[in-house]
Amino acid sequence: MSRLPAGTLREATIDVGAIEDNVRHLRRLTGSEVIAVVKADGYGHGAVRSALGALAGGATRLGVADITEALALRRAGIDAPIVAWLHAPGADFAEAAARGIELGISSLDQLQRAAAAASADRPVGVHLKLETGLSRNGIAPEDYRVVFAEAARLERIGRVRVIALFSHLSNASVDDDRAALRAFEEGIGVAASLGLAPPLRHLAATHAAIDLPESRLGCVRIGIGIYGLSPFADRTSADLGLRPAMTLRGAVAAVRRVTAGKGVSYGYDYRTERDTTLALVPLGYADGVPRQASGAGPVVIGGRRFTVAGRIAMDQFVVDVGDAPVAVGDEAVLFGDPTLGAPAATEWADAAGTINYEIVTRVGPRVARRQVSE
């Protein structure tokens, strides 16, 4: 019977070798430069370890949501190119510019503030984001000419360096994504007419990078895929040649033999149908285990699969293991690599009515991360 290290209630093991392999596989599959997205603490896997694994696998750039995340990577000693694309109103770009952080730019104001942060001998690298139908941030088509002309001027005088044009896809349908691609290509044409010829264009994230080859454009942003999870409802990680990097597990904290009709956890949503054994697992919604998966989330103990019995509480949940031989300290696996017998994160997502992205990203800070490489 597998057991956690002594004194450990709960942990997430992170296989950095899987991250490296996934990036290498996706580079080969797409034939493109990979920007590895390590925002939100590497989708819960740890931003620094994820970044290092992705770079070892051949990623050439890192992507994060905001400047704070980018600066944390710099402080950890990572000197690879990093782009951050979501900024607070009135954000100060000075420190980002000084540390060589590339900025995603969605407006004329952001472009001008980025230029103002440049030093005499170091222009600020910018990725100009185009609004192509997702209705979030990005330069609106009616503003293309003004912003592109100003970017070209600022580039000529050495205040900015336009590294890329980029946008995001909706993944609503192939037709919707192709329409967004056409809109993006129109924006590229406008930029070219005004003297902008950046070396990179990036539009596709994991979903389109795999399924819509014409959207690759020589550079793709890979987020969920580098962590070994599938963005598709009809294809597993294994189907895509990916290996999940995170395994979430807890040590059985208590075992109790009870009679038929015994209520379990808050509200007694579950009552035992026979004399049975209950195992207590010390993970709850404070640790990111979704309460919405109460009575449905899968758990493997001793190589056998069970289901959460009753409500998931803040710190713990109960599993009805029947007559299986379970002892305090035994390992309870919530999700990991299904090819190794663990439930998939997607199964928890299905049980909670959400997506696997959320399941791994929401794993809380109380859960210790332990890096492994297999």
BELWODA-V252012 format. One record per residue. NEAR is the number of other C-alpha atoms within 8 Angstrom. D_LAST is the distance of its C-alpha to the last C-alpha in Angstrom with 2 decimals. Layout:
near = [NEAR | NEAR]
d_last = [D_LAST | D_LAST]
//
This chain:
near = [5 | 6 | 8 | 12 | 5 | 4 | 4 | 9 | 10 | 13 | 12 | 12 | 12 | 13 | 12 | 14 | 10 | 14 | 17 | 15 | 10 | 16 | 16 | 10 | 10 | 8 | 12 | 8 | 7 | 10 | 7 | 11 | 10 | 14 | 13 | 17 | 11 | 14 | 12 | 11 | 12 | 14 | 13 | 12 | 14 | 10 | 14 | 10 | 9 | 13 | 12 | 9 | 12 | 14 | 12 | 8 | 12 | 11 | 13 | 11 | 12 | 14 | 13 | 15 | 10 | 11 | 12 | 6 | 12 | 13 | 11 | 8 | 11 | 10 | 7 | 7 | 6 | 8 | 5 | 7 | 10 | 12 | 14 | 14 | 10 | 8 | 7 | 5 | 4 | 4 | 6 | 6 | 9 | 8 | 7 | 11 | 13 | 9 | 8 | 10 | 16 | 14 | 12 | 12 | 13 | 12 | 9 | 8 | 6 | 9 | 12 | 8 | 10 | 14 | 12 | 7 | 10 | 14 | 8 | 6 | 5 | 8 | 12 | 16 | 12 | 14 | 14 | 13 | 13 | 14 | 13 | 13 | 7 | 8 | 6 | 5 | 7 | 12 | 14 | 8 | 9 | 5 | 8 | 12 | 10 | 8 | 12 | 11 | 11 | 8 | 12 | 11 | 8 | 11 | 11 | 7 | 6 | 10 | 15 | 14 | 10 | 13 | 10 | 12 | 14 | 12 | 12 | 9 | 13 | 9 | 9 | 6 | 7 | 8 | 6 | 10 | 12 | 8 | 8 | 11 | 11 | 8 | 9 | 12 | 8 | 8 | 11 | 9 | 8 | 10 | 14 | 9 | 7 | 10 | 8 | 11 | 6 | 9 | 6 | 9 | 11 | 14 | 15 | 14 | 12 | 13 | 11 | 13 | 14 | 9 | 6 | 10 | 9 | 5 | 10 | 15 | 10 | 10 | 14 | 16 | 14 | 13 | 11 | 12 | 13 | 13 | 13 | 14 | 14 | 12 | 8 | 7 | 6 | 4 | 8 | 10 | 12 | 8 | 7 | 8 | 8 | 13 | 14 | 12 | 15 | 14 | 13 | 12 | 12 | 15 | 16 | 16 | 11 | 9 | 12 | 7 | 8 | 9 | 9 | 10 | 8 | 8 | 9 | 13 | 13 | 8 | 6 | 9 | 10 | 11 | 10 | 12 | 6 | 7 | 10 | 13 | 13 | 13 | 14 | 12 | 14 | 13 | 13 | 15 | 13 | 9 | 14 | 10 | 13 | 11 | 11 | 7 | 12 | 12 | 11 | 9 | 13 | 13 | 14 | 13 | 12 | 10 | 6 | 6 | 8 | 11 | 11 | 16 | 13 | 14 | 14 | 17 | 11 | 9 | 10 | 12 | 16 | 14 | 13 | 12 | 11 | 8 | 6 | 6 | 4 | 10 | 8 | 9 | 9 | 14 | 14 | 13 | 14 | 14 | 16 | 14 | 14 | 9 | 6 | 5 | 7 | 12 | 14 | 10 | 12 | 9 | 10 | 14 | 13 | 9 | 11 | 11 | 7 | 9 | 9 | 11 | 9 | 9 | 16 | 12 | 12 | 10 | 11 | 9 | 6 | 5 | 10 | 8 | 10 | 8 | 8 | 9 | 8 | 6]
d_last = [19.96 | 16.89 | 18.05 | 17.22 | 17.81 | 21.58 | 23.63 | 21.17 | 22.80 | 20.30 | 17.04 | 14.70 | 11.03 | 9.83 | 6.46 | 7.95 | 5.90 | 7.39 | 10.58 | 10.78 | 10.45 | 12.90 | 15.30 | 15.33 | 16.08 | 18.75 | 20.30 | 20.85 | 22.12 | 24.54 | 25.53 | 25.91 | 25.17 | 22.70 | 23.59 | 20.54 | 21.98 | 20.69 | 23.79 | 24.06 | 21.42 | 18.91 | 19.92 | 19.12 | 15.60 | 17.16 | 19.02 | 18.22 | 14.42 | 14.69 | 17.27 | 15.47 | 12.44 | 15.15 | 17.24 | 14.62 | 14.38 | 18.16 | 19.78 | 23.15 | 24.25 | 23.26 | 25.27 | 26.29 | 29.18 | 31.20 | 32.07 | 30.97 | 27.35 | 27.76 | 29.37 | 26.62 | 24.18 | 26.86 | 27.31 | 23.63 | 24.33 | 23.11 | 25.85 | 24.78 | 27.32 | 27.19 | 29.48 | 30.71 | 33.01 | 34.38 | 37.03 | 39.34 | 43.02 | 44.42 | 41.09 | 41.50 | 39.58 | 40.60 | 37.47 | 35.23 | 37.43 | 37.41 | 33.61 | 33.41 | 32.10 | 33.04 | 34.94 | 35.15 | 38.89 | 40.61 | 44.21 | 46.91 | 46.89 | 43.19 | 43.79 | 46.76 | 45.02 | 42.11 | 44.74 | 46.49 | 43.35 | 43.18 | 44.28 | 46.87 | 44.42 | 41.31 | 41.48 | 39.16 | 36.64 | 37.12 | 35.74 | 38.68 | 37.78 | 40.05 | 41.00 | 40.66 | 41.17 | 38.59 | 41.30 | 39.19 | 39.37 | 40.14 | 43.33 | 45.81 | 47.26 | 50.70 | 49.42 | 47.61 | 50.51 | 51.26 | 47.69 | 46.86 | 50.12 | 49.47 | 45.94 | 47.45 | 50.11 | 47.70 | 45.58 | 48.73 | 49.69 | 46.25 | 45.35 | 42.40 | 40.17 | 39.39 | 35.84 | 35.41 | 37.02 | 34.80 | 35.04 | 33.23 | 33.57 | 34.40 | 32.54 | 35.62 | 36.33 | 36.14 | 39.80 | 39.26 | 36.42 | 38.54 | 41.43 | 39.34 | 38.26 | 41.97 | 42.84 | 40.20 | 41.58 | 45.05 | 43.94 | 42.49 | 45.91 | 47.74 | 45.57 | 46.25 | 49.97 | 49.97 | 48.29 | 44.61 | 42.15 | 38.72 | 35.95 | 33.56 | 34.02 | 31.36 | 31.99 | 29.13 | 26.22 | 23.43 | 26.00 | 28.49 | 26.13 | 24.97 | 28.31 | 31.06 | 30.69 | 33.99 | 32.71 | 30.01 | 32.61 | 30.28 | 28.25 | 26.23 | 24.95 | 21.63 | 20.92 | 19.58 | 17.93 | 15.48 | 14.17 | 13.83 | 17.12 | 20.20 | 23.54 | 25.47 | 27.08 | 27.22 | 23.77 | 20.38 | 17.06 | 16.46 | 19.98 | 19.13 | 16.00 | 13.94 | 10.84 | 11.65 | 9.88 | 11.96 | 12.52 | 15.99 | 17.26 | 20.21 | 21.76 | 24.87 | 27.64 | 30.65 | 31.75 | 35.30 | 37.38 | 39.93 | 42.76 | 43.34 | 44.36 | 42.37 | 41.52 | 37.97 | 37.11 | 39.36 | 42.00 | 41.46 | 40.12 | 38.66 | 40.77 | 39.73 | 41.41 | 41.42 | 40.71 | 36.99 | 34.19 | 32.81 | 29.50 | 29.20 | 25.95 | 26.15 | 25.07 | 27.80 | 29.02 | 29.00 | 25.21 | 25.25 | 25.41 | 28.21 | 31.44 | 32.37 | 29.89 | 31.99 | 32.67 | 30.16 | 26.57 | 24.24 | 22.48 | 20.64 | 21.62 | 21.18 | 19.96 | 23.18 | 23.82 | 26.49 | 28.08 | 29.10 | 32.65 | 34.98 | 34.53 | 31.48 | 32.86 | 32.00 | 29.84 | 29.23 | 29.66 | 30.61 | 29.33 | 31.85 | 30.12 | 33.36 | 33.57 | 29.84 | 29.10 | 27.36 | 27.58 | 27.27 | 23.79 | 22.04 | 19.07 | 20.20 | 17.69 | 19.40 | 16.95 | 13.40 | 12.14 | 15.26 | 13.87 | 12.33 | 15.76 | 15.75 | 18.64 | 18.21 | 19.21 | 21.95 | 23.45 | 24.03 | 25.45 | 27.77 | 28.84 | 29.72 | 31.29 | 29.03 | 26.09 | 22.33 | 22.59 | 24.63 | 22.52 | 19.49 | 21.84 | 24.12 | 21.72 | 23.86 | 23.71 | 24.34 | 20.81 | 18.71 | 15.50 | 12.75 | 10.08 | 6.49 | 3.77 | 0.00]
//
